[in-house]
Amino acid sequence: MVVGEYTALAMMLPAATFVGYLIGYLLDRAFQTHFFYVVFLLLGIAAGFVQLLRQLQRDTRDDGGG
C-alpha cells in the first residue's frame, strides 16, 4: 500500500461523517425540521466505518497471509 492510499484511508471517515451531516443539515433547512442532521450524521459515520473495514479487509487479503 502506498502513501496516497493511507492518506485516502485516513480521510475517508471524516469525509463520510461531514457529508452525512451536510445532507441532514440541508434537509433540515428544506423541511424546517431538527432531526435529519442526526440521522444522516449517524449514517455518514456508519458508511465511513464500513468503507474503512472493507479497505482493511481488502489490504489484509492482498498481503497473502504470510
KEMAR-895185 format. One line per 3 residues: number of its first residue (from 1); for each residue x, y negated, z negated of C-alpha. Coordinates in steps of 0.2 Angstrom, whole numbers, plus 5000, padded with zeros to 4 digits. Example, Ala and Ser with C-alpha at 12.3 -4.5 7.8 and 13.67 -1.06 7.14 Angstrom:
BEGIN
1) 5062:5022:4961  5068:5005:4964
***
This chain:
BEGIN
1) 5000:5000:5000  5007:4983:5005  5006:4967:4995
4) 4992:4960:5006  4981:4975:5001  4985:4972:4982
7) 4980:4954:4984  4964:4958:4993  4960:4971:4979
10) 4963:4958:4966  4952:4945:4974  4938:4957:4978
13) 4929:4957:4960  4929:4939:4958  4923:4935:4975
16) 4909:4948:4974  4904:4940:4957  4904:4922:4964
19) 4894:4927:4980  4881:4936:4969  4879:4921:4958
22) 4879:4909:4973  4865:4919:4981  4855:4919:4965
25) 4858:4901:4962  4852:4896:4979  4836:4907:4977
28) 4833:4899:4960  4833:4882:4968  4822:4888:4983
31) 4809:4896:4972  4811:4885:4957  4814:4900:4945
34) 4828:4903:4932  4831:4922:4933  4838:4926:4951
37) 4855:4920:4947  4857:4933:4933  4850:4947:4943
40) 4862:4943:4958  4876:4939:4947  4875:4957:4940
43) 4873:4964:4957  4888:4955:4963  4898:4962:4948
46) 4892:4979:4952  4896:4978:4970  4914:4972:4966
49) 4917:4987:4955  4910:4999:4967  4922:4992:4981
52) 4936:4992:4969  4933:5010:4964  4931:5015:4982
55) 4948:5007:4987  4957:5015:4972  4950:5032:4977
58) 4955:5030:4995  4973:5025:4989  4974:5039:4977
61) 4968:5052:4990  4981:5045:5003  4995:5047:4991
64) 4994:5066:4994  4993:5070:4975  5012:5074:4974
***
